[in-house]
Amino acid sequence: MPSLIPKSSYEARPRIAVEIRPEGVFAARANDASGFMAQVARAELPRQAVQPGLRQQNITDPQRVAAAVRQVLGQLQQGKLRDVTLIVPDAAVRVILLDFDSLPSDTDDALAVVRFRLAKLLPFPTDAAQISYQVMTERARQLQVLTVAIPYAVLAEYEAAVRDAGFEPGAVLPSTLAVASAVNDAAPGASGTAALVINTSADTMTTAILRRGELLLHRMLETAPAALAPAAQLPAASSIAVVPTMPVDGMYAAVEPREYGADDLAGSDVDEGPVVESFVPARELAEAEATATALEMQRAVAVAAAYYEDSLAAPPELVLTSGSMSALQVAVLLEGSGLQTRELMQAGDLLGTVTTPMPYGLLAGLRGALRNDARIVTRPGARVGARP
């Protein structure tokens, strides 16, 4: 069973990565372990073909999803390579940081201890789930352990989409852990050696804090799908810092229902009054849902920023963005917070051979999956506390 946590450089991941998201299927290829992308590809999916969650039927249209995987991977020059790194949505997994006084040196025994602790925290049985773990830090006889769990049945759906396309999932990563592997400690945006990252999809937003490759925080918020305007429908975002210039309400203007009149529906010019009135409640509900979602997302970022300040003794100034919301959209959401935003992905992460236009945010996870020098590295089953 593939690992759910990035592997170390001595167990290099495949040089091809594919991400299955509600917004579509995305893939990229790298020439070497540096992970700089030489090719990228994307394929659209019917709405709700992928509905991430902890129950079966995440993939409601397996044939279409497998066809999309086959399409994007077929556009890459993979040669005889058939192993790929598969990135799955955050909503399909649970990522939890645990503290231990110690763990057994035997990896099987250590995994049993981890499973026992997770049994009280997961909304599904641990014996029906693939579980991976990694010791993040060991200080003063206290271990902080990163754990990742996904129900076997859910994992099988995503793996089947890859296999049905004629490829093999050589490694599996949750979306935000893949994104975290793309964070370069020396890159602009990492305050000193720490970074606050926001990763969004059509129905989730995950906040993460990294310090020198150590994951300090990972929190996922489920959001209302209709409230977010996906970056997949927007031009590629700029890589420069963005300062908010418009109100939060502007973020949702694109999804506000239109006031259709009777002539729109029947093709004839008649009195529109009653028809327009029947659409007003729906519009008000959509506006209320969008506003509530925006407030929840703002609170989630505020919590992450407070945790950042408490842990690192300094407030964050910059948020690195990834996923379906562009840096501009996140900046609008965070207007008044004092936080600036910048795409985690930069033009320098792409080689000159890339000609397919794609929003940077949707490439961030692929970039991390293709890097084999990332700090979040220890494989499950490795000796506890071992460092690459």
Backbone hydrogen bonds, N-H to C=O, Kabsch-Sander energy under -0.5 kcal/mol:
donor,donor_aa,acceptor,acceptor_aa,energy
11,E,8,S,-1.8
12,A,9,S,-0.6
17,A,28,A,-2.4
18,V,85,T,-2.8
19,E,26,F,-3.4
20,I,87,I,-2.0
21,R,19,E,-0.6
21,R,24,G,-2.4
24,G,21,R,-1.2
25,V,43,A,-2.4
26,F,19,E,-2.4
27,A,41,A,-2.6
28,A,17,A,-2.2
29,R,39,Q,-2.1
30,A,15,R,-2.6
31,N,36,F,-0.7
35,G,32,D,-1.5
37,M,349,D,-2.2
38,A,29,R,-3.3
39,Q,29,R,-1.3
41,A,27,A,-2.3
43,A,25,V,-2.1
49,A,46,P,-2.0
51,Q,58,N,-3.7
60,T,49,A,-1.6
60,T,58,N,-0.8
61,D,49,A,-1.1
65,V,61,D,-2.2
66,A,62,P,-2.7
67,A,63,Q,-2.2
68,A,64,R,-2.1
69,V,65,V,-2.4
70,R,66,A,-2.6
71,Q,67,A,-2.2
72,V,68,A,-2.4
73,L,69,V,-2.4
74,G,70,R,-1.8
75,Q,71,Q,-0.8
75,Q,72,V,-0.6
76,L,73,L,-1.0
78,Q,76,L,-1.8
81,L,78,Q,-2.3
84,V,168,E,-2.6
85,T,16,I,-2.5
86,L,84,V,-0.6
86,L,171,A,-3.1
87,I,18,V,-2.6
88,V,86,L,-0.5
88,V,173,L,-2.5
92,A,89,P,-1.3
93,V,90,D,-1.7
94,R,149,A,-2.3
96,I,94,R,-0.5
96,I,147,T,-2.3
98,L,96,I,-0.5
98,L,145,V,-2.8
100,F,143,L,-2.6
110,A,106,D,-2.5
111,L,107,T,-2.6
112,A,108,D,-1.8
113,V,109,D,-1.8
114,V,110,A,-2.4
115,R,111,L,-2.7
116,F,112,A,-2.0
117,R,113,V,-2.0
118,L,114,V,-2.4
119,A,115,R,-1.6
120,K,117,R,-0.9
121,L,118,L,-1.8
122,L,118,L,-2.1
128,A,125,P,-1.3
129,A,126,T,-1.4
130,Q,150,I,-2.7
131,I,129,A,-0.5
132,S,148,V,-2.5
134,Q,146,L,-2.1
136,M,134,Q,-0.7
136,M,144,Q,-3.0
137,T,144,Q,-1.3
139,R,142,Q,-2.5
142,Q,139,R,-1.6
143,L,100,F,-3.6
144,Q,137,T,-2.3
145,V,98,L,-3.4
145,V,143,L,-0.5
146,L,134,Q,-3.3
147,T,96,I,-2.5
147,T,145,V,-0.6
148,V,132,S,-2.6
149,A,94,R,-2.3
150,I,130,Q,-1.9
152,Y,128,A,-2.5
155,L,151,P,-2.5
156,A,152,Y,-2.6
157,E,153,A,-1.0
158,Y,154,V,-1.4
159,E,155,L,-2.5
160,A,156,A,-2.4
161,A,157,E,-1.5
162,V,158,Y,-1.2
163,R,159,E,-2.6
164,D,160,A,-3.2
165,A,161,A,-0.6
166,G,163,R,-1.8
167,F,162,V,-2.1
168,E,82,R,-3.0
170,G,84,V,-2.2
170,G,168,E,-1.1
171,A,84,V,-1.2
172,V,3,S,-1.9
173,L,86,L,-2.7
175,S,88,V,-1.7
178,A,174,P,-2.1
179,V,175,S,-2.3
180,A,176,T,-2.8
181,S,177,L,-1.3
182,A,179,V,-1.9
183,V,180,A,-1.3
185,D,183,V,-0.6
187,A,184,N,-1.8
190,A,187,A,-1.7
191,S,189,G,-0.8
191,S,194,A,-1.7
192,G,190,A,-0.9
193,T,191,S,-1.1
194,A,191,S,-1.7
195,A,210,L,-2.3
196,L,318,L,-0.6
197,V,195,A,-0.5
197,V,208,A,-3.1
198,I,320,L,-2.6
199,N,206,T,-2.8
200,T,322,S,-1.9
201,S,204,T,-2.7
205,M,221,L,-2.4
206,T,199,N,-3.1
207,T,219,R,-2.6
208,A,197,V,-2.5
209,I,217,L,-1.5
210,L,195,A,-2.3
211,R,214,E,-2.5
212,R,193,T,-2.5
214,E,211,R,-2.4
216,L,209,I,-2.9
216,L,214,E,-0.7
217,L,209,I,-1.2
219,R,207,T,-2.4
221,L,205,M,-2.8
223,T,203,D,-2.5
227,A,224,A,-1.7
228,L,225,P,-1.3
231,A,324,S,-4.9
233,Q,230,P,-1.7
234,L,231,A,-2.1
242,V,341,T,-2.0
250,G,247,P,-1.3
251,M,248,V,-1.9
252,Y,249,D,-1.5
253,A,250,G,-1.0
255,V,252,Y,-1.4
256,E,253,A,-1.2
260,Y,258,R,-1.4
264,D,261,G,-0.7
265,L,261,G,-1.1
266,A,262,A,-2.7
267,G,263,D,-1.4
270,V,268,S,-1.0
276,V,272,E,-2.6
277,E,273,G,-2.3
278,S,274,P,-1.6
279,F,275,V,-0.7
279,F,276,V,-1.2
280,V,276,V,-0.8
280,V,277,E,-0.7
283,R,279,F,-1.9
284,E,280,V,-2.5
285,L,281,P,-2.6
286,A,282,A,-2.3
287,E,283,R,-2.5
288,A,284,E,-2.5
289,E,285,L,-2.6
290,A,286,A,-2.5
291,T,287,E,-2.5
292,A,288,A,-2.6
293,T,289,E,-2.5
294,A,290,A,-2.4
295,L,291,T,-2.2
296,E,292,A,-2.1
297,M,293,T,-2.4
298,Q,294,A,-2.5
299,R,295,L,-2.4
300,A,296,E,-2.2
301,V,297,M,-2.1
302,A,298,Q,-2.4
303,V,299,R,-2.6
304,A,300,A,-2.0
305,A,301,V,-2.8
306,A,302,A,-2.4
307,Y,303,V,-2.4
308,Y,304,A,-2.4
309,E,305,A,-2.2
310,D,306,A,-2.5
311,S,307,Y,-2.5
312,L,308,Y,-2.5
313,A,309,E,-1.6
319,V,340,Q,-2.7
320,L,196,L,-2.8
321,T,319,V,-0.5
321,T,342,R,-2.5
322,S,198,I,-1.8
323,G,361,G,-2.5
324,S,200,T,-2.0
330,V,326,S,-2.2
331,A,327,A,-2.3
332,V,328,L,-2.2
333,L,329,Q,-2.1
334,L,330,V,-2.1
335,E,332,V,-1.2
337,S,334,L,-2.5
340,Q,317,E,-2.4
341,T,242,V,-1.1
342,R,319,V,-2.1
344,L,321,T,-2.7
349,D,346,Q,-2.2
350,L,347,A,-1.8
351,L,37,M,-2.9
354,V,351,L,-1.9
355,T,353,T,-0.6
362,L,359,P,-0.9
363,L,360,Y,-2.1
364,A,360,Y,-0.8
364,A,361,G,-0.6
367,R,363,L,-2.5
368,G,364,A,-2.1
369,A,365,G,-2.4
370,L,366,L,-1.7
371,R,367,R,-1.0
372,N,33,A,-2.4
377,V,375,R,-1.6
382,A,379,R,-2.0
386,A,383,R,-2.5
